[in-house]
Every structure is written in structure tokens, then in C-alpha cells.
Amino acid sequence: MPIARFLPEEMIHSRAGKIVLLGLLCLLLQQIPIPYRIDFFGNQDDASLIHLQAGVLLAIAMLDRDRWVLAGTYFITFLGWTVRQSADEGGPSITLLWGLAVSTLGYVWTIACARWAGWPRPAETRRVRQADLVRFAGAGLLLYPAGMAVLGASIVLLSTPQVALSDVFQTFFAKLFGVAVVTMPLVIVWCERGRQPSRLPKRGWWWPLLLCGVLAASLWTTVHVQETLTDAQAPRIVLMDYRFALFIVLAWCVLRLPSHWSMLALSGALALLVYAVAGTAEYGNSAIGFVNLLHIALEVNILLMAMLYLWLINRDRRELAERLSDETRRDTVTGLPNLKALRLRMAQQAPRRTELGYLLLDQTDSLVAGFGLETQAAAMNAVARRLSDLVESYYVGTGQFALLPRASADDDLWEMLMARVEHAEIDVDGQAVRLLPYLGIATFSGGRPEMFDAALQTASHLAFNARQHGEVRPRYSEVGDLLVRHSQRQQLQNAAEALACLRNERVVLYFQPIPPLLAKGAVHTPSSVIYGEVLCRLRSESGELIPPARFMGPIEAAGRGAELDLAVLRALFRQLRKYPESLPYCRQIAINLTGQSLASTSFQVELRTLLADTPLPLSSLCFEVTETAAISSTAAASQLLNDLRAKGCRIAIDDFGTGMQSFSRLKELPVDIIKIDGSFIRNVTARGNDFALVQASVAIAKAFGAETVAEFVEDEATADCLRELGVQRVQGYLYGAPRPLSDVLTEAVPVLSKVSAVG
């Protein structure tokens, strides 16, 4: 409570301190009466209509599990009563001794009523629930005042038996009003401390103030009219006539104010009601006085229970809404704060100028595929905990975090962060796994959403660009970021266009021959043998041919390489079936496979289905894989390529020499053909490093028992140099540019007929 802020901490939490504070509070409340004169069954007496200390004592019994606190408070309250009783009667008597016994019995009765109401409770479950209101109404508003009234009347019985019954009723109502005004509001304030914000609402104050103003004007008008139209010297205001207006004002307080302010307003309003009706309570002079008080008590209790029930419904509704809102601000798999939480954080407390990091963890997809979502979630939580002292982490996607530096962050924050992630070993089913991080950093100012969104987009582009180029240091935003973002957006557009072409079967196949490298001076004659490589083009909706340079990178970046390879195979088999007369002349047709196809189980299943219905003998098919793709997924590649070779297909390693991989791993793959990359062939005539690399490649091919093919052969000088090195086949514009496969298949038979006629 607010007064506790000004008291020593040890006094508030120690048993003795509690007893002294609460005892003094009860002594103070004993001095705050609402005096009235009542006539119960012919016995007139001056009394107080409210015993506030009774409500405090019941609240202590409900809240504090240490019964010595309640006992000590009761004893101090008894001492206060003893002083007043001694002053009234002139000294100690048997009444004081019986008062001590009554105080002891009151202590026991208070504990019993608190237990019947369901209290006290452990700290973790000490909250008021809707079901508590019924038990409190029975035990707190009925049994407790009735028992205390009987005990209090027993003291009067010793001296004046004829007024005992009157004192029972008077004490009952006083205890009842004390409990109604103090107990449950105090219990709620104590149980809800720290759970709700203490700020008052900034809006909506005008209409409760307006209502209070109208109510005050109505009261003034009533007084003025009574003074004018009647001869009464003291006009009476019946506050209960305005109970509906009071109900609305209290309802607003309960719904809008924090718990301690709303309960203070409720207690104050109830105390005001009791004070207002004290004047009418003494008009009974008969049993009507009892009925009048009973009616007043009933309305006060109804108002109390209605406001408490309204407060509980509003609290539960608000907490449910907060829980649901909190769930939307957390990732459903990892439980970490998500992008919505970050946006809310920026809207509520945006720094003037700060950096925003975007962390991209590689290989997280492999965690999901190999170990499941729970393992991936545990790994992401481990990363977030490891970085918690440096940054605020917000999970925005699989293996992706948005990072905000903490106020105490060092200047070399991002380098420290990268080092922590790189050196962290995450335990996954007993295996230590490391995740390779890529990081982009952008700067933004202010809390405007568009500034934050632009920074987030920039940082994410930088992180993905770092992964694409294998950059292991943080990437900071520069002037060239716009070009990077434009390039990546263009890549996304190209990928979408390429996928649309594949799914609508707008695949166009070209063919480039791979003839044998004849001896110098030998002339290549037209041949019906179809021996070469199938090349893929895509046709846009407008009819434009899209070259591989425009769609290969985006498709592989989108992870759709297997879809491209399957589309090429289907298109190839469709064209071959259109030209059945050319099938006998198809000696070897090479088809490229991407690295994603080699690692895809679903691709292998679909490929076997296609090969089961191929129009060509499998010995006429050759599958080309790049050296890098084959080596990076050796186990998966070996299984697929060995299976294809067992079926009769040939296997070629494309772009040989660019991967710079280990020969010990390369020898695990089945290899029939080694295609030397064109970047070495272009400068082979200079007889420098490229010449030596081509020479080494030929030697490796011989060691593996593989045939050699040189790419990008465009002039005779290059061809002569390749003959010298022992290259067996060549591919390039010198021997034939890529042509539509349909033209090649159409021309194969006429060429054969022409050759036969010449012979």
C-alpha cells in the first residue's frame, strides 16, 4: 500500500512490525465512528453505525497465515477498548475480564469465518476469484457480524441485561458495515499489488466528472426546494435516491482505474452511504428502525457485491486478452518474442537512433528435417540465451533473428555476437552442432514504422547477401544497399517467372553437339548420330526466350532446382516421342542435374518413375552434375549416381576443376566423363597455369578411366592444343552452336539418307 513506501522495510515484513502497524491502525479506526441514536424494542442508545476495525481484523485473518499477527492485533485492539471502558466506568471491573475472554473468542471466530470464506491461501494462489464472492457473502457479511454481535452483547449482559438484545442488533449492523466497507476491498488491493499498472487513465474522465457535477447540482436543488417549500429546519437528503447515479460512477471507477484506486473509491462510496443513512436510521423508535437498517444494509451489500463482481469480470477479461495478445507476440514453435513484439516495442519505446541487426543462421532447415521441430526450437532458444546480455532477440523466421542492442552494449558488439554464435556448440541428441551465422546491420532513427521497416528490410537483405557470398563478417548498410535490394527483388521476380514457366510447361530445349576431337586436318562430315548436351531455355508469356543466366540462379536460390530438372526431363521425353524415327540415331543425350536434385529424396522417386517409361534406352542417357554439387552431398549423390549407372546411364562431372575438391572424395563417385570447365579452355593456348590444369585434368580422367570433354572450344588453335593434351571430345561454337532440339531431331534422318546416296 502507498503508506508502506515511507516505512522501514524490516518493520513492514517482521512479525512485530506488522502487529504494531496493524494494531495502531485498528486503534485509529476505533476513533472514527458514525454516531446515531437508535431505539431497538424500547431501548434507546447512542452508538456508532460502523466498526471499521472489524473489517480490518477479518482482512488480516484472510491474508496473513501467521496467526500471531492477528492475535497481536486483537490484543492491541482490546487494550484500546479497555482504556475507553475504564474511562467510562471509572476503573477495572469484571466487565474488563470478560472483555478479554470475548476478545479471545472473537479471535477464534474471526479465524473460523476466514477459513469458511476460503482463506488464507498460499502466496502463489492468493487471488480473489468469482466463486469467492458467494462464500464471502455468507461467512463475511452474515456469520462474522452475527457472531461478533453476540459476543459483544455478552459484555453488556453483565451490566444491563435489558438492553442486550438491542446491543446485538446495533453491533451486528456496525460490524456488517465495517466488513462491507473495508474487508474485501483491502483483500483485493493486497492480492493485486504489482499486477496492474498504477497509472490513471488519460482519457474518458469528462463524463464521470460531468455526472458528478449533475449529481451535485441535483443535490443543491433538492436542498433549496426543501428549504423553500417546507418549514423543516434541517432538510434531509436521502442519498439512496441517487444510488443509480452512484452505481454508474462506481462502475466507471471499477472498470477504468487500477485496483487500489478503484477499491479506494468503492470503500469511500460505501462509507459515504453509511454516513448518509445514519440520520434516517434513528427515525425508527420501534421495530421499524430495525427494518430500515436491514434495508440499508441489504442495499449496501448488493452494491458491494455488484461492484466486486464487475471488477472481477473486467480483471479476468483483461488478463485473458493480455494472454492472447502475448501469445500472438511469441513464435508458436520456439516461444521467443516475434516480429509483432518487436514492432510493439518500437511503437512504445523507440530509441532516437540505434542499429538493427538481422541474424541468419545456416543449416537450421537441416535441424528440422533431421531432428524435428522440438530440437530446432531448443537450438533457437539456446542461441537467444547466449546473446541475451548483448542484444534483445526477436525470432522472425526459421533460423532468423532481428536484434536490438542493449543500452550497455560495447562498440564491438556485432563482432562479439558473431564470435559467440560461431563458437557455440549446441547439443542435439548428444551431438554438438554448430550453426554458421550471417549478419546484416542497418541504422535507423526515431520510432516511425516506415523507418523501422526500411531498416529491417535493409538488414535482412544484407544478411541473405552475406550468406550468398559466404561472408562471415557483419555486413553494414552502405550507399550500395539500394542496388543490393533491387538486385534481390529482381531475383525474386525472375524466380517467380521461371517457376510459372515450369508449371505451365513453357520449357524450350536446345541441343549442342559434342563430337570427337579428330586428328589435325580431318574434316567433320555430316552425321545422323545425335551426341551432345540438352540445354534449357524458358519461354515467357510474351513469347520471349529466357536464357539460363536469367533463371538458373533465382531458381536455385529459391530451392526449386529439382523442379527444373524434372521439367527438362519431361520436356525431353515428350519431344523424343514426337520423332520416333530419330530415336535409333540418339547415341548420347546429356541432361544436367542440379545439386538440389542430388540431395532430394522426392526427386529420386520421381526420376525413377520417369526412367521407367523412357523412350530411349537408358544407355543413351548421360546425367551431368557439377563437381561442387557432387562433392558437397557425397552420400546422397553417390547413392543416386550409382543407381543410375547400374541402370545403364552414363555419369559426367561438369565444370571440372572449379570446385577444387578433394580427390579422395571424388573417387567415391561413379564417373564416366569429365568435362573440363571452359574457364580453363579459353586460355589454354597461353600454355600457362590453365594449360597445366587441363593437363592435370586429363591425367585424372585417365586415372579414373573416364572420357574427357573440353567446353568452350571456339577456334582451331584451342583445338590443336587440346589434341596435344589428349582431350577426346569437344563442345563449343567451333563445332556447333546450340540449336532447337526439335530441329536436330527432324534433320537426323534426311542427313542419313543423303550420306547413303553419296556412298
C-alpha positions in Angstrom: 0.0 0.0 0.0 1.2 3.6 -0.6 1.9 4.3 3.1 4.3 1.4 3.2 6.8 3.3 1.0 7.6 5.6 3.9 8.2 2.9 6.4 11.4 0.9 7.1 11.5 -2.4 5.2 12.2 -4.5 8.2 9.2 -3.1 10.1 6.8 -4.0 7.3 8.0 -7.6 6.9 8.7 -8.5 10.5 6.0 -10.0 12.8 6.4 -7.4 15.4 6.3 -4.6 12.9 3.1 -5.9 11.4 1.5 -6.3 14.8 2.4 -2.7 15.8 1.3 -1.2 12.5 -2.0 -3.1 12.2 -2.8 -2.6 15.9 -2.3 1.1 15.6 -4.5 1.1 12.5 -7.3 -0.6 14.4 -6.9 1.8 17.3 -7.2 4.7 14.9 -10.3 3.2 13.2 -12.0 2.8 16.6 -11.9 6.5 16.9 -13.8 7.0 13.6 -17.5 6.4 14.4 -20.7 7.3 12.5 -22.8 8.3 15.5 -26.6 7.8 15.6 -29.3 7.2 18.2 -31.3 4.1 17.8 -34.4 2.7 19.6 -34.5 -1.1 19.4 -37.5 -2.5 21.2 -37.8 0.4 23.6 -34.1 0.6 24.4 -32.6 3.8 23.3 -28.8 4.2 23.0 -26.1 6.3 21.4 -23.9 4.2 19.2 -21.7 4.0 16.1 -23.2 2.7 12.9 -19.8 1.3 11.7 -16.9 -0.6 13.3 -14.1 -0.2 10.7 -11.7 -2.2 12.8 -13.8 -5.3 12.5 -13.3 -5.2 8.7 -9.5 -4.8 9.2 -9.4 -7.8 11.6 -11.2 -10.1 9.2 -9.0 -8.9 6.3 -5.9 -9.8 8.4 -7.3 -13.3 9.1 -7.9 -13.8 5.4 -4.5 -12.5 4.2 -1.9 -13.4 6.8 -1.1 -17.1 7.5 0.9 -16.1 10.6 -1.8 -16.2 13.3 0.4 -14.4 15.8 -0.1 -11.2 13.7 -3.9 -11.4 14.1 -3.6 -12.4 17.8 -1.3 -9.4 18.5 -3.6 -7.0 16.6 -6.6 -8.3 18.5 -4.7 -7.7 21.8 -3.8 -4.1 20.9 -7.4 -3.5 19.9 -8.6 -5.0 23.2 -6.2 -2.6 25.1 -7.8 0.3 23.3 -11.2 -0.9 24.2 -10.1 -1.4 27.8 -8.8 2.2 28.1 -12.1 3.5 26.9 -14.2 1.2 29.1 -12.1 2.1 32.1 -12.5 5.7 31.4 -16.3 5.3 31.0 -16.8 3.2 34.2 -14.1 4.7 36.3 -11.8 1.7 36.6 -11.3 -2.1 36.0 -14.2 -4.5 36.7 -15.4 -8.0 35.9 -16.6 -6.5 32.6 -12.9 -6.0 31.6 -12.0 -9.5 32.4 -15.0 -10.8 30.4 -13.9 -8.4 27.6 -10.6 -10.2 27.4 -12.4 -13.6 27.1 -14.7 -12.1 24.4 -11.7 -10.8 22.5 -10.1 -14.3 22.6 -13.3 -15.8 21.4 -13.6 -13.1 18.7 -10.1 -14.1 17.5 -11.1 -17.7 17.2 -14.4 -16.7 15.5 -12.6 -14.5 13.0 -10.2 -17.3 12.0 -13.1 -19.7 11.6 -15.0 -17.2 9.4 -11.9 -16.6 7.3 -11.5 -20.3 6.7 -15.1 -20.7 5.8 -14.6 -18.0 3.2 -11.7 -20.0 1.8 -8.8 -18.0 3.3 -5.9 -17.7 4.0 -4.1 -19.1 0.9 -0.6 -19.6 -0.2 1.1 -16.6 -1.8 1.1 -18.2 -5.3 -2.7 -18.8 -5.2 -3.7 -15.7 -3.2 -6.1 -14.1 -5.7 -9.8 -13.3 -5.4 -12.0 -15.4 -7.7 -15.6 -15.0 -8.7 -16.5 -18.1 -6.6 -15.1 -16.4 -3.5 -17.9 -13.7 -3.5 -20.6 -16.2 -2.5 -18.5 -17.6 0.3 -17.5 -14.2 1.5 -21.2 -13.1 1.4 -22.1 -16.0 3.7 -19.1 -16.1 6.0 -18.0 -12.4 6.0 -21.2 -10.4 5.6 -23.5 -12.7 7.7 -21.8 -15.2 10.0 -18.9 -13.0 11.1 -21.0 -9.9 12.1 -23.6 -12.1 13.7 -21.1 -13.9 15.9 -19.2 -10.8 16.8 -22.5 -9.1 17.7 -23.5 -12.0 20.1 -20.0 -11.9 21.7 -20.2 -8.1 22.1 -23.7 -8.2 23.6 -22.5 -10.7 26.2 -20.4 -7.9 27.8 -23.4 -5.7 28.0 -25.4 -8.6 29.5 -23.2 -8.4 32.6 -24.2 -4.9 33.5 -27.6 -4.1 31.8 -29.4 -7.3 30.7 -32.4 -5.4 29.5 -30.5 -3.7 26.6 -28.6 -6.9 25.5 -31.0 -7.6 22.6 -30.8 -4.0 21.4 -27.0 -4.1 21.6 -26.9 -7.4 19.5 -28.7 -5.7 16.6 -26.7 -2.5 16.9 -23.4 -4.4 16.9 -24.4 -6.6 14.1 -25.1 -3.7 11.8 -21.9 -1.9 12.9 -19.8 -5.0 12.2 -21.6 -5.7 8.9 -20.9 -2.2 7.6 -17.3 -2.3 8.8 -16.7 -5.5 6.8 -18.6 -4.2 3.8 -16.5 -1.0 3.6 -13.1 -2.4 4.5 -12.5 -6.2 4.2 -12.9 -7.2 0.6 -11.5 -4.0 -1.0 -8.5 -4.3 1.3 -8.0 -8.0 0.4 -8.2 -7.2 -3.4 -5.8 -4.3 -3.1 -3.3 -6.6 -1.2 -3.6 -9.5 -3.6 -3.4 -7.4 -6.8 -0.5 -5.3 -5.8 2.1 -5.2 -8.6 -0.2 -7.0 -11.0 -1.8 -3.9 -12.6 -0.3 -0.6 -13.8 -0.6 2.2 -11.3 -1.1 4.9 -14.0 -4.5 6.6 -14.1 -6.3 6.7 -17.5 -5.6 9.7 -19.6 -8.9 9.6 -21.4 -12.6 9.2 -20.5 -12.6 11.5 -17.4 -15.0 14.0 -18.8 -18.2 12.1 -18.5 -17.8 10.8 -14.8 -16.9 14.4 -13.9 -19.9 15.6 -15.8 -22.2 13.1 -14.0 -20.8 14.1 -10.6 -21.4 17.8 -11.5 -25.0 17.0 -12.4 -25.4 15.0 -9.2 -24.1 17.9 -7.1 -26.4 20.3 -8.9 -29.4 18.0 -8.2 -28.5 17.7 -4.5 -28.2 21.5 -4.2 -31.6 21.9 -6.0 -33.2 19.4 -3.6 -31.9 21.3 -0.5 -33.1 24.6 -1.9 -36.5 23.3 -2.8 -37.0 21.7 0.7 -35.9 24.9 2.4 -38.3 26.9 0.3 -41.4 24.7 0.4 -41.3 23.2 3.9 -40.8 24.5 7.4 -38.2 21.9 8.2 -35.2 23.4 9.9 -32.8 20.7 8.8 -33.7 19.4 5.3 -32.7 15.8 4.8 -31.0 14.4 1.7 -31.8 10.8 1.0 -28.6 9.7 -0.7 -30.1 6.3 -1.6 -32.4 8.2 -4.0 -29.3 8.7 -6.1 -27.9 5.2 -5.9 -28.2 4.6 -9.7 -26.1 7.6 -10.5 -23.7 6.4 -7.8 -23.7 2.9 -9.4 -22.6 4.4 -12.7 -19.8 6.4 -11.3 -18.5 3.5 -9.3 -18.8 1.2 -12.3 -16.6 3.6 -14.3 -14.0 3.6 -11.5 -14.0 -0.2 -11.2 -13.6 -0.7 -15.0 -11.1 2.1 -15.7 -8.9 2.6 -12.6 -6.1 0.5 -11.2 -7.2 -1.9 -8.4 -6.0 0.2 -5.5 -7.7 3.4 -6.8 -11.0 1.6 -7.7 -11.2 -0.2 -4.3 -10.5 3.1 -2.5 -13.3 4.7 -4.5 -15.6 1.8 -3.6 -14.8 1.9 0.1 -15.2 5.7 0.2 -18.6 5.5 -1.6 -19.9 2.8 0.8 -18.7 4.7 3.8 -20.4 7.8 2.4 -23.6 5.8 2.0 -23.5 4.5 5.6 -22.9 8.0 6.9 -25.7 9.4 4.8 -28.2 6.9 6.1 -27.2 7.3 9.7 -29.6 10.2 10.1 -32.6 8.1 8.9 -31.6 5.1 11.0 -32.7 6.8 14.2 -36.2 7.6 13.0 -37.4 4.1 13.8 -38.1 4.4 17.5 -39.6 0.9 17.1 -39.1 -2.3 15.2 -39.3 -0.2 12.1 -35.8 1.1 12.9 -34.5 -2.5 12.6 -36.3 -3.0 9.3 -34.9 0.3 8.0 -31.4 -0.6 8.9 -31.8 -4.1 7.4 -33.0 -2.5 4.1 -30.0 -0.1 4.1 -27.5 -3.0 4.9 -29.1 -5.1 2.1 -28.6 -2.3 -0.5 -25.1 -1.6 0.7 -24.2 -5.2 0.4 -25.8 -5.5 -3.1 -23.8 -2.5 -4.3 -20.6 -4.0 -2.8 -21.1 -7.4 -4.4 -22.2 -6.0 -7.8 -19.0 -3.8 -7.9 -16.8 -6.6 -6.9 -18.3 -9.0 -9.4 -18.0 -6.3 -12.1 -14.3 -5.8 -11.1 -13.6 -9.5 -11.2 -15.2 -9.9 -14.6 -13.3 -7.0 -16.0 -10.0 -8.2 -14.5 -10.4 -11.7 -15.9 -11.4 -10.4 -19.3 -8.4 -8.1 -19.4 -6.0 -10.8 -18.3 -7.4 -13.2 -20.9 -7.0 -10.5 -23.6 -3.4 -9.9 -22.4 -2.6 -13.6 -22.5 -4.0 -13.9 -26.0 -2.1 -10.8 -27.1 1.1 -12.1 -25.5 0.7 -15.4 -27.4 0.4 -13.5 -30.7 3.7 -11.7 -29.8 5.6 -15.0 -29.5 6.6 -17.6 -32.0 4.4 -20.7 -31.7 7.3 -23.1 -32.1 10.1 -21.6 -30.1 8.2 -19.3 -27.7 10.6 -16.5 -28.4 9.3 -12.9 -29.0 8.4 -12.4 -32.7 8.3 -9.6 -35.2 5.0 -8.3 -33.8 6.6 -8.0 -30.3 9.5 -6.0 -31.9 7.1 -3.7 -33.7 5.2 -3.1 -30.4 8.5 -2.5 -28.7 9.4 0.1 -31.3 6.0 1.8 -31.0 6.1 2.1 -27.2 9.8 2.8 -26.6 11.7 3.6 -29.7 15.3 4.8 -29.3 16.3 8.0 -31.0 19.0 6.3 -33.1 20.1 2.8 -33.0 21.4 -0.1 -35.1 19.2 -3.1 -36.0 20.9 -6.5 -36.7 19.4 -9.3 -38.7 21.0 -12.7 -37.9 20.6 -15.5 -40.3 21.7 -19.0 -39.1 22.6 -21.5 -41.8 21.6 -25.2 -41.6 18.5 -24.7 -39.4 16.4 -26.4 -42.0 18.6 -29.4 -41.6 17.8 -29.4 -37.9 14.1 -29.6 -38.6 14.4 -32.3 -41.2 16.8 -34.4 -39.2 15.7 -34.0 -35.6 12.2 -32.3 -35.7 10.7 -29.0 -34.6 11.4 -29.5 -30.9 15.1 -29.7 -31.5 15.1 -26.7 -33.7 13.2 -24.8 -31.1 15.7 -25.8 -28.4 18.5 -24.7 -30.6 17.0 -21.3 -31.3 16.3 -20.7 -27.6 19.9 -21.7 -26.8 21.2 -19.0 -29.3 18.8 -16.4 -27.8 20.0 -17.1 -24.3 23.6 -16.9 -25.4 23.1 -13.5 -26.8 20.7 -12.1 -24.1 23.3 -9.9 -22.4 24.3 -8.2 -25.7 21.0 -7.8 -27.6 17.2 -8.2 -27.4 16.4 -11.1 -29.7 13.2 -11.4 -31.8 12.5 -14.5 -33.8 11.3 -13.6 -37.3 11.5 -16.9 -39.1 13.3 -20.3 -39.3 16.8 -19.5 -38.1 16.3 -15.7 -38.4 16.5 -13.1 -35.6 16.1 -9.4 -35.5 18.4 -7.9 -32.9 18.3 -4.7 -30.9 21.5 -3.7 -29.0 21.1 -3.3 -25.2 22.0 0.1 -23.7 25.2 -1.3 -22.1 26.4 -2.8 -25.4 30.1 -2.3 -26.4 31.3 -0.7 -29.6 32.4 -4.1 -31.0 29.0 -5.6 -30.2 28.4 -7.2 -33.6 31.8 -8.8 -33.8 31.4 -10.2 -30.3 28.0 -11.5 -31.3 29.3 -13.3 -34.4 32.1 -14.9 -32.4 29.7 -16.2 -29.8 27.4 -17.8 -32.3 30.3 -19.2 -34.4 32.0 -20.8 -31.3 28.7 -22.1 -29.7 28.2 -25.8 -29.8 24.5 -26.7 -29.5 23.7 -30.1 -28.1 21.3 -32.0 -30.4 20.6 -35.5 -29.2 24.0 -35.9 -27.8 25.7 -34.4 -30.8 27.5 -31.0 -30.9 26.1 -28.9 -33.7 27.4 -25.5 -34.8 25.3 -23.0 -36.8 27.1 -20.7 -39.2 25.9 -17.1 -38.7 25.4 -14.3 -41.3 24.7 -10.8 -40.1 23.4 -7.6 -41.6 23.3 -4.3 -39.7 21.3 -1.2 -40.6 20.8 2.1 -38.8 17.5 3.9 -38.2 16.3 6.9 -36.2 13.0 7.5 -34.4 10.0 5.3 -33.9 8.2 5.8 -37.2 7.1 2.4 -38.6 8.4 3.2 -42.1 11.9 3.9 -40.8 12.0 0.7 -38.8 10.6 -1.3 -41.7 13.2 0.1 -44.1 16.0 -0.7 -41.6 14.7 -4.3 -41.1 14.5 -4.8 -44.9 18.0 -3.5 -45.4 19.5 -5.6 -42.6 17.7 -8.8 -43.9 18.9 -8.2 -47.5 22.5 -7.7 -46.2 22.3 -11.0 -44.2 21.0 -13.0 -47.1 23.5 -11.4 -49.4 26.3 -12.3 -46.9 25.2 -15.9 -47.0 25.1 -15.9 -50.8 28.7 -14.7 -50.9 29.9 -16.7 -47.9 30.7 -13.5 -46.0 31.4 -14.4 -42.3 31.9 -10.9 -41.1 29.0 -8.5 -40.3 27.6 -6.6 -43.3 26.9 -2.9 -42.6 24.5 -0.8 -44.6 26.1 1.3 -47.3 25.2 3.5 -50.2 25.0 0.5 -52.4 22.2 -1.1 -50.4 19.6 0.1 -52.8 21.4 -1.7 -55.6 21.5 -4.9 -53.5 17.8 -4.7 -52.6 16.9 -4.0 -56.3 19.1 -7.0 -57.4 17.4 -9.3 -54.8 13.9 -8.1 -55.8 14.7 -8.7 -59.4 16.0 -12.2 -58.5 12.6 -12.9 -56.8 10.7 -11.7 -59.8 12.9 -13.9 -62.1 12.4 -16.9 -59.8 8.6 -16.4 -59.9 8.6 -16.0 -63.6 10.7 -19.1 -64.1 8.5 -21.2 -61.8 5.4 -20.1 -63.7 7.1 -21.3 -67.0 8.0 -24.7 -65.5 4.4 -25.3 -64.1 2.9 -24.2 -67.4 5.3 -26.4 -69.4 6.8 -23.5 -71.3 10.2 -25.3 -71.5 12.2 -25.0 -74.7 15.1 -27.4 -75.3 18.2 -26.7 -77.3 20.9 -29.1 -78.2 24.7 -28.6 -78.7 26.7 -31.4 -80.2 29.8 -32.9 -78.5 31.8 -34.5 -81.4 35.0 -36.4 -81.0 38.2 -34.4 -81.4 39.6 -35.7 -84.8 43.2 -35.7 -85.8 44.5 -32.4 -87.3 43.4 -32.0 -90.9 40.5 -34.4 -90.6 37.2 -33.0 -91.8 33.9 -33.3 -89.9 31.3 -34.8 -92.2 27.5 -34.5 -91.6 26.3 -37.3 -89.4 23.0 -38.6 -88.2 24.4 -39.5 -84.8 22.9 -37.4 -82.1 25.6 -37.0 -79.4 25.5 -33.9 -77.2 24.0 -31.9 -74.4 20.5 -30.7 -73.9 20.3 -27.1 -72.9 17.2 -25.5 -71.3 15.5 -22.2 -72.2 12.2 -20.9 -70.9 9.6 -19.0 -72.8 7.8 -16.2 -71.1 4.1 -15.4 -71.6 5.0 -12.8 -74.2 6.9 -15.4 -76.2 10.4 -14.2 -75.2 13.1 -16.8 -74.7 14.6 -16.5 -71.2 18.3 -17.6 -71.1 19.8 -19.7 -68.3 21.7 -16.8 -66.9 18.5 -15.2 -66.0 16.7 -18.1 -64.3 19.2 -20.6 -63.1 20.5 -18.6 -60.1 17.0 -17.4 -58.9 15.6 -21.0 -59.2 18.4 -22.5 -57.2 18.2 -19.6 -54.6 14.5 -20.5 -54.3 15.3 -24.1 -53.7 13.5 -25.3 -56.9 16.4 -26.9 -58.8 14.8 -30.3 -58.6 11.6 -29.0 -60.1 13.6 -27.5 -63.1 15.4 -30.8 -63.7 12.2 -32.8 -63.7 10.6 -30.3 -66.1 13.5 -30.7 -68.5 13.3 -34.5 -68.4 9.6 -34.4 -69.1 10.0 -32.0 -72.0 12.9 -34.1 -73.4 10.8 -37.3 -73.4 7.8 -35.5 -74.9 9.9 -34.3 -77.9 11.6 -37.7 -78.4 8.2 -39.4 -78.6 7.2 -36.9 -81.3 10.1 -38.0 -83.5 10.2 -41.8 -83.1 12.1 -42.2 -86.4 15.1 -40.3 -84.9 15.4 -42.4 -81.8 17.7 -45.0 -83.3 20.2 -42.3 -84.0 20.3 -40.9 -80.5 23.7 -42.1 -79.3 24.0 -40.0 -76.2 21.9 -37.2 -74.8 23.3 -35.4 -71.7 21.0 -33.8 -69.2 22.2 -31.5 -66.3 21.2 -32.2 -62.7 21.5 -29.5 -60.0 22.9 -30.1 -56.6 19.5 -29.7 -55.0 18.2 -32.7 -57.1 21.0 -34.9 -55.8 20.0 -34.2 -52.2 16.3 -34.5 -52.8 14.6 -37.9 -51.9 11.4 -36.9 -53.7 13.4 -36.1 -56.9 14.9 -39.5 -56.8 11.5 -41.2 -56.6 10.1 -39.0 -59.5 13.2 -39.6 -61.6 12.9 -43.4 -61.3 9.3 -43.1 -62.3 10.2 -41.2 -65.4 13.1 -43.5 -66.4 10.8 -46.5 -66.1 8.9 -45.1 -69.2 11.7 -43.5 -71.1 11.5 -43.6 -75.0 15.3 -44.2 -75.2 17.5 -46.9 -73.9 19.0 -45.8 -70.6 22.4 -46.3 -72.1 21.7 -43.3 -74.4 21.2 -41.0 -71.4 24.0 -39.2 -69.6 23.5 -37.2 -66.5 25.8 -34.3 -65.8 26.5 -33.0 -62.3 28.8 -30.2 -61.3 31.9 -31.1 -59.3 30.9 -28.9 -56.3 27.4 -30.3 -56.1 28.5 -33.9 -56.3 31.2 -33.5 -53.6 29.1 -31.3 -51.2 26.5 -34.1 -50.9 28.7 -37.2 -51.5 26.5 -39.7 -49.7 23.2 -38.7 -51.4 25.0 -38.1 -54.7 26.8 -41.5 -54.6 23.5 -43.4 -54.0 21.7 -41.7 -56.8 24.5 -41.8 -59.3 25.4 -45.4 -58.6 21.8 -46.3 -59.1 21.6 -44.5 -62.4 24.9 -46.1 -63.6 23.6 -49.5 -62.6 20.6 -48.9 -64.9 22.9 -48.2 -67.8 23.1 -44.4 -67.7 26.4 -42.6 -68.0 27.6 -40.1 -65.5 29.6 -36.9 -66.3 31.3 -34.5 -63.9 30.6 -31.0 -65.3 32.8 -27.8 -64.8 35.6 -30.0 -63.5 38.4 -28.0 -61.9 36.3 -25.2 -60.5 35.3 -26.9 -57.3 38.9 -27.6 -56.1 37.6 -30.5 -54.0 39.4 -33.4 -52.5 40.2 -36.2 -55.0 39.7 -38.8 -52.2 36.1 -37.8 -52.0 35.8 -37.6 -55.8 36.9 -41.1 -56.2 33.8 -42.3 -54.3 31.6 -41.2 -57.2 30.9 -43.2 -60.3 32.4 -41.2 -63.2 32.3 -41.9 -67.0 33.0 -38.5 -68.4 35.0 -35.5 -67.1 34.0 -32.2 -68.7 36.8 -29.6 -68.2 35.5 -26.2 -67.4 35.5 -23.6 -70.1 37.3 -21.0 -68.0 40.5 -23.2 -68.3 39.9 -23.9 -72.0 39.7 -20.2 -73.1 43.4 -19.5 -72.1 44.9 -23.0 -72.7 46.8 -21.8 -75.7 48.9 -19.4 -73.5 50.4 -22.6 -72.0 50.4 -21.2 -68.6 48.5 -22.3 -65.4 45.4 -23.1 -67.4 47.4 -25.4 -69.7 48.8 -27.2 -66.6 45.3 -27.6 -65.1 43.9 -29.0 -68.3 46.8 -31.4 -68.5 46.2 -32.5 -64.9 42.5 -32.9 -65.5 43.3 -35.2 -68.5 45.6 -37.2 -66.3 43.0 -37.5 -63.6 40.4 -38.7 -66.2 42.7 -41.4 -67.4 43.3 -42.5 -63.8 39.6 -42.8 -63.3 39.1 -44.4 -66.6 36.9 -41.6 -67.7 36.5 -39.9 -71.1 37.4 -36.2 -71.3 35.4 -33.4 -72.8 36.6 -29.8 -73.3 34.0 -27.0 -73.1 34.0 -23.6 -74.9 36.2 -24.6 -77.8 35.8 -21.7 -80.3 38.9 -21.7 -82.5 41.4 -24.1 -84.2 44.3 -23.0 -82.1 42.5 -24.2 -79.0 41.5 -27.4 -80.7 45.2 -28.1 -81.7 46.3 -27.5 -78.1 43.6 -29.9 -76.8 44.7 -32.6 -79.3 48.2 -32.3 -77.9 46.9 -32.8 -74.4 44.9 -35.8 -75.4 41.3 -34.5 -74.9 38.9 -36.9 -76.5 35.7 -34.8 -77.2 35.0 -31.1 -77.6 32.0 -28.8 -77.2 31.8 -25.2 -78.4 30.8 -22.9 -81.2 33.7 -24.1 -83.4 31.8 -27.4 -83.8 28.2 -26.3 -83.4 26.1 -23.6 -81.7 23.1 -24.6 -79.6 20.1 -25.2 -81.8 16.4 -26.2 -81.0 16.3 -29.9 -80.2 13.3 -30.3 -82.5 15.4 -29.1 -85.5 18.1 -31.6 -84.6 15.7 -34.5 -84.4 13.9 -33.5 -87.6 17.2 -33.3 -89.6 18.7 -36.5 -88.4 17.0 -38.9 -90.9 17.5 -36.8 -94.0 21.2 -36.4 -93.2 21.5 -40.2 -93.1 19.7 -40.6 -96.4 21.9 -38.1 -98.1 25.1 -39.8 -96.8 23.9 -43.1 -98.1 23.1 -41.7 -101.6 26.6 -40.3 -101.9 28.1 -43.6 -101.0 
